[in-house]
Amino acid sequence: MRVGDVKELLNKRQGAVRVERYLSIRQERGLPGDIGAEAFSHHDGTPIDPGGLQLLLNKASSTRLSMEFNTAFCSGLLKTRYGEDKQGLQNAALQKDKTKESTGVIEA
């Protein structure tokens, strides 16, 4: 798929907002924007095989979900250990600092 093919999607209004954003990101990063340039490429500049694009998108989605799960899991552990309040992690950090000052013991 070439940049020109992606620009045609703008004319058809299929995901126009995403296409505009994608093209602006390409421009910000100094990637070629002419209609004959490859629209999707690996980090080293080699073109992505059209059949492999869906695999890469699935892998990226899986990575995103894994990161979201880890965030939720760690947040749950912090809430369990330090309780939930308006200050959140700031109170946890202050509590650790007070523990160090009063006991001289540094927690692992």
Backbone as CSV, one residue per row, in Angstrom:
resi,resn,N_x,N_y,N_z,CA_x,CA_y,CA_z,C_x,C_y,C_z
1,MET,0.853,-1.175,0.000,0.000,0.000,0.000,0.891,1.227,0.000
2,ARG,0.540,2.168,-0.784,1.302,3.404,-0.928,0.553,4.564,-0.261
3,VAL,1.264,5.649,-0.019,0.661,6.834,0.600,-0.522,7.315,-0.234
4,GLY,-0.407,7.226,-1.558,-1.514,7.623,-2.427,-2.766,6.812,-2.173
5,ASP,-2.597,5.501,-1.890,-3.745,4.644,-1.575,-4.400,5.075,-0.266
6,VAL,-3.577,5.452,0.691,-4.104,5.899,1.986,-4.850,7.216,1.804
7,LYS,-4.299,8.096,0.970,-4.971,9.388,0.736,-6.323,9.196,0.061
8,GLU,-6.470,8.142,-0.739,-7.765,7.860,-1.362,-8.826,7.560,-0.304
9,LEU,-8.411,6.976,0.810,-9.362,6.696,1.887,-9.962,7.987,2.436
10,LEU,-9.179,9.072,2.397,-9.711,10.365,2.833,-10.873,10.791,1.948
11,ASN,-10.717,10.589,0.662,-11.774,10.970,-0.276,-13.024,10.129,-0.079
12,LYS,-12.850,8.878,0.332,-13.987,7.985,0.534,-14.571,8.113,1.942
13,ARG,-13.897,8.895,2.799,-14.344,9.125,4.183,-14.323,7.860,5.025
14,GLN,-13.480,6.906,4.686,-13.354,5.680,5.475,-12.238,5.892,6.500
15,GLY,-12.599,6.153,7.710,-11.601,6.385,8.747,-10.809,7.654,8.511
16,ALA,-11.456,8.675,8.012,-10.778,9.911,7.611,-9.942,10.517,8.741
17,VAL,-10.459,10.522,9.949,-9.736,11.129,11.071,-8.441,10.357,11.328
18,ARG,-8.512,9.032,11.314,-7.319,8.221,11.540,-6.307,8.398,10.426
19,VAL,-6.790,8.463,9.195,-5.897,8.628,8.055,-5.184,9.976,8.147
20,GLU,-5.920,11.035,8.445,-5.310,12.356,8.579,-4.253,12.355,9.677
21,ARG,-4.579,11.736,10.799,-3.623,11.675,11.920,-2.382,10.885,11.525
22,TYR,-2.570,9.756,10.854,-1.451,8.928,10.434,-0.536,9.693,9.482
23,LEU,-1.123,10.380,8.519,-0.324,11.134,7.556,0.419,12.295,8.231
24,SER,-0.214,12.922,9.227,0.470,14.017,9.926,1.624,13.485,10.776
25,ILE,1.455,12.303,11.369,2.541,11.692,12.144,3.710,11.364,11.217
26,ARG,3.408,10.831,10.030,4.469,10.540,9.061,5.247,11.814,8.730
27,GLN,4.516,12.902,8.539,5.153,14.179,8.208,6.012,14.673,9.368
28,GLU,5.493,14.578,10.604,6.234,15.007,11.790,7.549,14.253,11.923
29,ARG,7.536,12.990,11.543,8.731,12.149,11.682,9.640,12.196,10.462
30,GLY,9.295,13.036,9.501,10.148,13.208,8.333,10.092,12.068,7.341
31,LEU,9.018,11.286,7.375,8.866,10.182,6.426,8.296,10.714,5.117
32,PRO,8.626,10.070,4.003,8.143,10.556,2.711,6.620,10.595,2.655
33,GLY,6.094,11.658,2.042,4.649,11.807,1.941,4.145,11.816,0.518
34,ASP,5.051,11.580,-0.456,4.591,11.581,-1.844,3.733,10.348,-2.106
35,ILE,2.889,10.421,-3.115,1.898,9.359,-3.339,2.512,8.017,-3.692
36,GLY,3.759,7.968,-4.115,4.397,6.701,-4.459,5.160,6.060,-3.316
37,ALA,5.271,6.754,-2.165,6.023,6.219,-1.026,5.245,5.095,-0.346
38,GLU,5.983,4.157,0.237,5.336,3.090,1.006,4.600,3.714,2.192
39,ALA,3.372,3.296,2.392,2.569,3.867,3.484,2.951,3.276,4.827
40,PHE,3.341,2.014,4.844,3.671,1.330,6.090,5.017,0.642,5.938
41,SER,5.898,0.891,6.917,7.217,0.271,6.849,7.683,-0.101,8.251
42,HIS,8.649,-1.014,8.289,9.276,-1.393,9.556,10.181,-0.253,10.013
43,HIS,10.676,-0.351,11.242,11.533,0.699,11.785,12.802,0.918,10.965
44,ASP,13.226,-0.106,10.230,14.440,0.030,9.418,14.144,0.537,8.005
45,GLY,12.870,0.821,7.714,12.498,1.375,6.421,12.040,0.365,5.389
46,THR,12.170,-0.923,5.680,11.710,-1.927,4.720,10.187,-1.959,4.721
47,PRO,9.584,-2.091,3.546,8.118,-2.074,3.478,7.496,-3.285,4.179
48,ILE,6.342,-3.047,4.757,5.590,-4.129,5.391,4.760,-4.816,4.322
49,ASP,4.871,-6.127,4.274,4.077,-6.917,3.345,2.602,-6.702,3.682
50,PRO,1.750,-6.416,2.680,0.330,-6.172,2.978,-0.317,-7.297,3.794
51,GLY,0.090,-8.532,3.561,-0.460,-9.641,4.338,0.040,-9.658,5.769
52,GLY,1.182,-9.034,6.026,1.761,-9.014,7.363,1.295,-7.865,8.219
53,LEU,0.616,-6.897,7.618,0.159,-5.735,8.372,-0.818,-6.127,9.473
54,GLN,-1.757,-7.003,9.148,-2.742,-7.410,10.152,-2.069,-8.127,11.325
55,LEU,-1.053,-8.943,11.034,-0.314,-9.630,12.094,0.368,-8.616,13.012
56,LEU,0.992,-7.603,12.425,1.643,-6.573,13.231,0.637,-5.779,14.063
57,LEU,-0.519,-5.481,13.480,-1.554,-4.759,14.229,-2.081,-5.606,15.385
58,ASN,-2.246,-6.902,15.157,-2.695,-7.803,16.223,-1.660,-7.876,17.342
59,LYS,-0.393,-7.923,16.972,0.682,-7.987,17.952,0.722,-6.703,18.780
60,ALA,0.554,-5.563,18.118,0.535,-4.277,18.822,-0.649,-4.201,19.785
61,SER,-1.799,-4.699,19.351,-2.985,-4.704,20.208,-2.760,-5.598,21.423
62,SER,-2.143,-6.743,21.201,-1.854,-7.665,22.293,-0.900,-7.027,23.307
63,THR,0.107,-6.320,22.806,1.062,-5.641,23.682,0.358,-4.566,24.498
64,ARG,-0.520,-3.797,23.848,-1.259,-2.746,24.551,-2.122,-3.340,25.664
65,LEU,-2.818,-4.432,25.365,-3.667,-5.073,26.374,-2.843,-5.594,27.540
66,SER,-1.680,-6.147,27.243,-0.802,-6.648,28.291,-0.348,-5.509,29.203
67,MET,-0.010,-4.376,28.613,0.414,-3.223,29.406,-0.726,-2.698,30.265
68,GLU,-1.928,-2.662,29.708,-3.085,-2.208,30.481,-3.372,-3.158,31.644
69,PHE,-3.250,-4.460,31.401,-3.472,-5.433,32.471,-2.438,-5.239,33.570
70,ASN,-1.169,-5.108,33.185,-0.114,-4.935,34.186,-0.334,-3.665,35.001
71,THR,-0.803,-2.610,34.353,-1.092,-1.368,35.064,-2.197,-1.578,36.089
72,ALA,-3.262,-2.237,35.666,-4.382,-2.494,36.582,-3.954,-3.401,37.731
73,PHE,-3.154,-4.404,37.418,-2.692,-5.348,38.446,-1.820,-4.637,39.480
74,CYS,-0.855,-3.857,39.003,0.035,-3.141,39.918,-0.719,-2.090,40.729
75,SER,-1.675,-1.415,40.099,-2.488,-0.433,40.830,-3.266,-1.122,41.945
76,GLY,-3.792,-2.299,41.653,-4.517,-3.057,42.670,-3.619,-3.444,43.832
77,LEU,-2.398,-3.846,43.531,-1.449,-4.187,44.599,-1.126,-2.969,45.460
78,LEU,-0.936,-1.822,44.811,-0.652,-0.604,45.571,-1.831,-0.215,46.462
79,LYS,-3.040,-0.319,45.928,-4.228,0.015,46.730,-4.369,-0.930,47.910
80,THR,-4.062,-2.205,47.691,-4.148,-3.187,48.766,-3.120,-2.881,49.849
81,ARG,-1.927,-2.520,49.435,-0.851,-2.286,50.398,-1.000,-0.960,51.131
82,TYR,-1.353,0.103,50.405,-1.351,1.434,51.008,-2.731,2.041,51.186
83,GLY,-3.759,1.386,50.695,-5.098,1.936,50.807,-5.370,2.940,49.705
84,GLU,-6.623,3.262,49.562,-7.014,4.180,48.496,-7.437,5.497,49.117
85,ASP,-6.840,6.562,48.647,-7.225,7.889,49.100,-7.009,8.887,47.971
86,LYS,-7.295,10.146,48.253,-7.205,11.159,47.208,-5.781,11.385,46.717
87,GLN,-4.812,11.196,47.572,-3.430,11.484,47.210,-2.753,10.318,46.487
88,GLY,-3.290,9.110,46.635,-2.753,7.959,45.914,-1.292,7.675,46.199
89,LEU,-0.513,7.608,45.158,0.895,7.227,45.282,1.715,8.252,46.059
90,GLN,1.291,9.513,46.053,2.041,10.523,46.797,2.043,10.192,48.283
91,ASN,0.913,9.757,48.821,0.846,9.377,50.226,1.696,8.149,50.506
92,ALA,1.724,7.209,49.566,2.538,6.017,49.745,4.013,6.392,49.823
93,ALA,4.438,7.308,48.970,5.832,7.749,48.975,6.148,8.492,50.270
94,LEU,5.229,9.355,50.728,5.446,10.082,51.982,5.506,9.122,53.161
95,GLN,4.655,8.113,53.162,4.635,7.137,54.245,5.965,6.397,54.304
96,LYS,6.507,6.032,53.163,7.803,5.355,53.136,8.895,6.267,53.672
97,ASP,8.863,7.546,53.274,9.862,8.496,53.749,9.782,8.658,55.267
98,LYS,8.574,8.734,55.820,8.403,8.871,57.265,8.924,7.637,57.987
99,THR,8.703,6.455,57.399,9.181,5.216,57.999,10.705,5.224,58.064
100,LYS,11.333,5.654,57.010,12.795,5.716,56.975,13.322,6.676,58.035
101,GLU,12.660,7.853,58.161,13.109,8.867,59.110,12.941,8.400,60.548
102,SER,11.816,7.790,60.874,11.538,7.436,62.253,12.269,6.180,62.710
103,THR,12.486,5.227,61.824,13.105,3.966,62.247,14.539,3.813,61.774
104,GLY,14.885,4.561,60.740,16.212,4.395,60.174,16.312,3.135,59.316
105,VAL,15.190,2.428,59.176,15.166,1.189,58.388,14.693,1.523,56.985
106,ILE,15.409,1.018,56.022,15.019,1.212,54.622,14.367,-0.073,54.136
107,GLU,13.109,0.070,53.701,12.392,-1.109,53.187,12.922,-1.503,51.837
108,ALA,12.848,-2.787,51.544,13.266,-3.286,50.221,12.188,-3.102,49.227
